[in-house]
Amino acid sequence: MPQFIFVTITYIVALILTFSSYIIKINGQSSLEISNRLPVMFAPLNVSYVIWIVIFILLGYWLVMNLNKQRTQEALSLKQGILFGSACTLQMLMIIFWHLELFIASLIVTFMLVLYLFMLYNTYPLSNNKLTGRVPLSIYFAWTTFLLMTNLSFTLTSFEWNGFGLSNPLWAVILLTVGTAIALHIRFHHFDIAFPLVFIWAYIGIALHNGFDELLVTTAALFLCGVLLVGIIFIKKNPAYQK
């Protein structure tokens, strides 16, 4: 019962706070108003954030179905409950710090959120590609990983970082490449299709956000979408990971 209360309350509060941050003004501004304040190239079109709707619907389904299996082997374990509740708590802190414009604190919390989600993600075997298993967590993990990179880019821009002399478009392309490498790593070593699909969604958003104003970034984003798609189609399960 304590676990049920903990995960349910943290999920509901994280859901309300996440969507409120986009719909209403917290501390006088919405999340997107803050994000759009600076000309960050490694950032998606505003509409890309509707993925939060998909994420929380899938997490809600995952949570309800697992809590309904309390007396079976497929039930939510104590470790999974603690990790999920902690992730939801970190999600709340990430949003609060963001709206208070404590960008470094928000970045640190986002990094912690990625770590907790990775640990939760790894509680499932590679073969568990179910909506009641790791798929909702994979999508949440992927989007949060992308947000970590976006928030890093925003924070560095806010502090007027000179990029070691490299141009902003070049740094955006570097981040796009790093994100692609991470997504392909997860695709190969965890045999996960959902994770790179989220990055394709995000990269399409980046391409639309930059448009013809930054052709280098737009072209790189679309090209890497193709690379990710090829990875999804042609990367096969490594026999060493067939467990």
Backbone torsions as a table, in degrees:
resi	resn	phi	psi	omega
1	MET	NA	-45.4	177.9
2	PRO	-58.0	-39.5	178.8
3	GLN	-64.6	-42.2	178.8
4	PHE	-58.1	-45.2	-179.4
5	ILE	-65.7	-43.8	-177.1
6	PHE	-62.1	-52.3	-175.8
7	VAL	-70.1	-34.2	-179.0
8	THR	-68.8	-46.9	-178.3
9	ILE	-66.0	-45.5	-178.5
10	THR	-64.4	-37.3	178.1
11	TYR	-64.1	-47.8	-177.1
12	ILE	-63.7	-43.9	-179.1
13	VAL	-66.5	-41.9	178.5
14	ALA	-62.8	-40.7	178.5
15	LEU	-61.6	-49.8	-178.3
16	ILE	-62.6	-44.7	-177.3
17	LEU	-67.9	-39.0	-179.7
18	THR	-61.8	-50.2	-177.5
19	PHE	-73.6	-31.7	176.8
20	SER	-63.9	-34.3	-177.2
21	SER	-65.8	-22.3	178.6
22	TYR	-96.2	-27.8	-173.8
23	ILE	-91.8	-44.1	-178.4
24	ILE	-114.7	166.7	-178.9
25	LYS	-90.3	120.9	174.5
26	ILE	-104.8	126.5	-173.8
27	ASN	58.0	33.3	174.3
28	GLY	84.4	5.3	-178.7
29	GLN	-157.1	150.9	178.0
30	SER	-89.5	167.5	179.9
31	SER	-59.2	-43.1	-177.4
32	LEU	-70.0	-32.5	176.8
33	GLU	-62.9	-37.0	177.3
34	ILE	-70.4	-45.8	-177.9
35	SER	-61.4	-36.2	-176.1
36	ASN	-86.7	1.2	-177.3
37	ARG	-68.6	-33.5	-177.1
38	LEU	-114.1	150.7	-179.3
39	PRO	-79.7	70.5	179.9
40	VAL	-87.2	124.2	-177.1
41	MET	-80.6	-32.9	177.8
42	PHE	-85.7	68.4	179.9
43	ALA	-150.9	140.6	-177.8
44	PRO	-85.9	168.9	172.7
45	LEU	-61.2	148.0	-176.2
46	ASN	-52.7	-38.5	-176.2
47	VAL	-65.1	-18.4	-179.9
48	SER	-61.2	-25.2	-176.3
49	TYR	-74.9	-2.6	174.5
50	VAL	-65.8	-11.9	177.0
51	ILE	-60.0	-22.1	176.3
52	TRP	-59.5	-33.1	178.0
53	ILE	-62.1	-46.7	178.9
54	VAL	-62.5	-44.2	-177.4
55	ILE	-60.4	-48.3	-175.4
56	PHE	-74.8	-28.5	173.3
57	ILE	-65.1	-46.2	-179.8
58	LEU	-67.1	-38.9	177.3
59	LEU	-65.6	-38.5	178.0
60	GLY	-63.6	-43.6	177.9
61	TYR	-63.3	-45.8	179.0
62	TRP	-57.7	-43.6	-177.3
63	LEU	-68.1	-47.8	-178.7
64	VAL	-62.0	-46.5	-177.8
65	MET	-65.6	-37.3	179.4
66	ASN	-74.3	-35.8	177.7
67	LEU	-70.6	-24.6	176.6
68	ASN	-75.2	-11.4	-179.7
69	LYS	-105.1	34.9	-171.1
70	GLN	-58.0	-27.4	-176.2
71	ARG	-107.3	17.1	178.5
72	THR	-116.4	169.6	-179.8
73	GLN	-69.4	-17.9	-179.5
74	GLU	-90.7	4.8	-178.4
75	ALA	-68.0	161.0	177.8
76	LEU	-66.2	120.2	-179.5
77	SER	-74.9	166.0	178.6
78	LEU	-60.8	-42.7	179.1
79	LYS	-61.6	-45.1	-180.0
80	GLN	-64.7	-39.3	178.7
81	GLY	-63.1	-44.1	180.0
82	ILE	-65.5	-44.1	180.0
83	LEU	-64.4	-42.3	-179.6
84	PHE	-66.5	-46.1	178.9
85	GLY	-62.4	-38.7	177.9
86	SER	-66.4	-38.7	178.5
87	ALA	-63.2	-42.2	178.7
88	CYS	-64.4	-38.3	177.8
89	THR	-64.4	-42.8	177.7
90	LEU	-65.1	-34.8	176.0
91	GLN	-59.3	-43.2	178.6
92	MET	-63.0	-46.4	-178.9
93	LEU	-63.3	-38.9	178.5
94	MET	-57.7	-44.9	-178.5
95	ILE	-68.9	-44.3	-178.8
96	ILE	-61.4	-48.1	179.4
97	PHE	-62.8	-37.3	178.8
98	TRP	-61.3	-43.6	-177.7
99	HIS	-75.6	-23.4	174.4
100	LEU	-83.7	0.9	-178.9
101	GLU	61.5	30.4	172.0
102	LEU	-93.9	73.6	-167.7
103	PHE	-66.5	-37.2	178.9
104	ILE	-66.9	-42.9	177.8
105	ALA	-62.3	-42.3	178.6
106	SER	-62.7	-38.3	179.5
107	LEU	-65.9	-42.3	179.1
108	ILE	-63.5	-44.1	179.9
109	VAL	-65.6	-38.3	177.7
110	THR	-63.1	-40.5	176.8
111	PHE	-61.7	-43.1	177.5
112	MET	-63.4	-39.0	178.6
113	LEU	-61.6	-42.5	177.6
114	VAL	-60.6	-42.4	179.4
115	LEU	-63.7	-44.3	179.9
116	TYR	-65.0	-40.2	178.7
117	LEU	-67.0	-36.1	177.2
118	PHE	-64.4	-41.5	177.8
119	MET	-64.8	-41.7	177.7
120	LEU	-65.3	-42.6	178.4
121	TYR	-57.8	-38.8	-177.1
122	ASN	-79.3	-2.4	175.6
123	THR	-77.3	-9.5	179.2
124	TYR	-105.0	145.3	175.6
125	PRO	-69.6	161.1	-177.6
126	LEU	-62.4	-26.5	-176.9
127	SER	-80.7	-8.5	-175.2
128	ASN	-87.9	78.7	177.3
129	ASN	-103.4	64.7	-177.8
130	LYS	-118.4	158.3	175.5
131	LEU	-69.1	-20.8	175.2
132	THR	-94.6	1.6	179.9
133	GLY	-112.3	-122.4	-170.2
134	ARG	-92.0	-7.8	-176.1
135	VAL	-60.3	-50.8	177.9
136	PRO	-60.2	-36.6	179.7
137	LEU	-69.5	-35.7	178.3
138	SER	-62.2	-44.2	-179.6
139	ILE	-66.4	-43.6	177.7
140	TYR	-62.5	-45.4	179.5
141	PHE	-61.1	-44.4	-178.8
142	ALA	-65.2	-46.8	-178.2
143	TRP	-65.8	-38.3	178.8
144	THR	-67.9	-36.1	175.6
145	THR	-62.5	-42.4	176.9
146	PHE	-64.5	-42.0	178.7
147	LEU	-62.4	-36.5	177.5
148	LEU	-59.1	-43.5	179.6
149	MET	-68.8	-39.5	177.9
150	THR	-64.2	-45.8	-179.5
151	ASN	-65.7	-34.0	175.7
152	LEU	-62.6	-45.7	179.2
153	SER	-62.0	-42.4	179.6
154	PHE	-64.5	-44.6	-177.4
155	THR	-64.1	-43.5	178.6
156	LEU	-63.4	-39.4	178.2
157	THR	-65.0	-39.3	-179.0
158	SER	-65.3	-28.5	178.1
159	PHE	-93.1	9.7	177.2
160	GLU	55.4	43.6	177.7
161	TRP	-64.7	136.1	-174.8
162	ASN	-85.6	-2.5	175.0
163	GLY	66.8	27.7	-178.1
164	PHE	53.9	31.8	177.9
165	GLY	87.0	-7.2	178.6
166	LEU	-83.7	149.2	-178.1
167	SER	-72.9	158.9	178.0
168	ASN	-60.3	-43.6	177.6
169	PRO	-59.8	-38.0	-179.8
170	LEU	-66.5	-39.9	177.8
171	TRP	-65.5	-36.2	177.2
172	ALA	-62.7	-41.8	178.7
173	VAL	-65.6	-38.2	177.7
174	ILE	-61.8	-45.0	178.7
175	LEU	-64.7	-39.2	176.9
176	LEU	-60.0	-41.0	-179.7
177	THR	-67.9	-42.2	178.0
178	VAL	-61.9	-44.7	178.7
179	GLY	-60.8	-40.1	177.8
180	THR	-63.5	-42.5	178.9
181	ALA	-61.8	-41.7	178.6
182	ILE	-63.5	-46.4	-178.3
183	ALA	-62.9	-41.2	178.9
184	LEU	-70.0	-32.9	175.7
185	HIS	-62.1	-47.0	178.7
186	ILE	-64.4	-40.5	180.0
187	ARG	-59.0	-43.5	-175.8
188	PHE	-79.2	-51.5	-172.5
189	HIS	-79.4	-22.2	179.6
190	HIS	-116.3	5.1	179.9
191	PHE	45.2	56.0	-172.6
192	ASP	-119.5	120.4	178.6
193	ILE	-88.9	-34.2	-174.9
194	ALA	-62.1	-40.1	-176.1
195	PHE	-58.8	-54.6	179.1
196	PRO	-66.7	-26.9	176.7
197	LEU	-62.2	-36.9	177.8
198	VAL	-64.6	-40.1	179.1
199	PHE	-68.0	-33.9	175.1
200	ILE	-62.4	-45.1	176.8
201	TRP	-57.0	-46.7	-178.2
202	ALA	-65.5	-41.3	-177.8
203	TYR	-69.8	-34.1	173.4
204	ILE	-62.5	-40.2	176.4
205	GLY	-62.0	-39.4	177.7
206	ILE	-65.2	-42.6	179.2
207	ALA	-61.9	-43.3	179.0
208	LEU	-68.7	-34.2	179.8
209	HIS	-66.3	-40.3	-177.3
210	ASN	-87.3	-32.3	176.0
211	GLY	53.4	-137.9	-178.8
212	PHE	-85.2	-6.2	-179.5
213	ASP	-70.9	-35.3	179.9
214	GLU	-130.6	79.5	-174.2
215	LEU	-63.3	-31.8	179.5
216	LEU	-62.0	-47.8	-178.7
217	VAL	-66.9	-44.2	-179.2
218	THR	-62.4	-46.3	-180.0
219	THR	-63.1	-43.4	179.9
220	ALA	-63.5	-41.8	-179.8
221	ALA	-62.0	-45.2	-179.3
222	LEU	-69.4	-38.6	177.6
223	PHE	-62.5	-44.7	-178.6
224	LEU	-70.3	-26.1	171.1
225	CYS	-60.2	-42.0	177.4
226	GLY	-64.1	-40.4	178.2
227	VAL	-61.5	-44.7	179.4
228	LEU	-64.1	-39.6	179.1
229	LEU	-64.2	-42.2	176.3
230	VAL	-61.3	-41.9	178.3
231	GLY	-61.5	-40.7	179.1
232	ILE	-63.6	-40.7	-174.9
233	ILE	-78.4	-42.0	-168.6
234	PHE	-103.9	-19.2	177.9
235	ILE	-73.4	122.2	-179.9
236	LYS	-101.9	164.6	-178.4
237	LYS	-67.2	127.7	176.5
238	ASN	-68.3	124.2	-178.7
239	PRO	-53.8	-28.7	-179.2
240	ALA	-67.2	-18.4	-177.4
241	TYR	-107.1	9.7	-178.6
242	GLN	-80.9	90.6	-179.2
243	LYS	-133.4	NA	NA
